[in-house]
Amino acid sequence: MKIMNKLICYVNSEAFTIGLKKESNTQLKESLENSLPIDRTITTKDLLLAYIHKSQELLSLENEIKNELNKLENILKQDFQLSRYDNVILMI
């Protein structure tokens, strides 16, 4: 793992250094900066609220993905049944 950048967050006046991998450097840094104020000390409450917010976002995205996969599965099932029915008609 090659660390390209470090991000320092201050929680309750204690510094925490987060090493960012080259592949996710920019995206992760921007996401953290949008979720947490990194230019000042944050409280444990701020950190917990940011975690809960991100967890809710993740659950929402998971539900959207599940719904889209269910729609796709139904479409594929419907197409399969139609094509199987068409084959039966052609065989007769």
Secondary structure as GFF3:
##gff-version 3
##sequence-region A 1 92
A	DSSP	beta_strand	3	11	.	.	.	ID=ss1
A	DSSP	beta_strand	14	21	.	.	.	ID=ss2
A	DSSP	alpha_helix	25	35	.	.	.	ID=ss3
A	DSSP	alpha_helix	44	91	.	.	.	ID=ss4
###
